[in-house]
């Protein structure tokens, strides 16, 4: 589990991606991959507001998902190694920011 202190409980997507610097295309790709495997995006931290199209993200859940499912993943294929590399860069950057 990766420990990072967030300022708010929930973030809109753009806000989350400013804090957790994952490229938007990668962010969507990882969501699609997760859902295609039959998993619920709520487990990634996605929060849908009933009756609206508003989506929020729980930063702590998303970061833990990233750490568990991308940073620590076993790689077999080149694209998996690339995903892991991106996750390692994100976690490394957040670790450095937290130390500052």
Secondary structure in CASP SS format (residue, H / E / C, confidence):
PFRMAT SS
TARGET T0000
AUTHOR 0000-0000-0000
METHOD secondary structure of the structure
MODEL  1
X C 1.00
X C 1.00
X C 1.00
X C 1.00
X C 1.00
X C 1.00
X C 1.00
X C 1.00
X C 1.00
X E 1.00
X E 1.00
X C 1.00
X H 1.00
X H 1.00
X H 1.00
X H 1.00
X H 1.00
X H 1.00
X H 1.00
X C 1.00
X C 1.00
X C 1.00
X C 1.00
X H 1.00
X H 1.00
X H 1.00
X H 1.00
X H 1.00
X H 1.00
X H 1.00
X H 1.00
X H 1.00
X H 1.00
X H 1.00
X H 1.00
X H 1.00
X C 1.00
X C 1.00
X C 1.00
X C 1.00
X H 1.00
X H 1.00
X H 1.00
X H 1.00
X C 1.00
X E 1.00
X E 1.00
X E 1.00
X C 1.00
X C 1.00
X C 1.00
X C 1.00
X C 1.00
X C 1.00
X E 1.00
X E 1.00
X E 1.00
X E 1.00
X H 1.00
X H 1.00
X H 1.00
X H 1.00
X H 1.00
X H 1.00
X H 1.00
X H 1.00
X H 1.00
X H 1.00
X H 1.00
X H 1.00
X H 1.00
X C 1.00
X C 1.00
X C 1.00
X C 1.00
X C 1.00
X C 1.00
X H 1.00
X H 1.00
X H 1.00
X H 1.00
X H 1.00
X H 1.00
X H 1.00
X H 1.00
X H 1.00
X H 1.00
X H 1.00
X H 1.00
X H 1.00
X H 1.00
X H 1.00
X H 1.00
X H 1.00
X H 1.00
X H 1.00
X H 1.00
X H 1.00
X H 1.00
X C 1.00
END
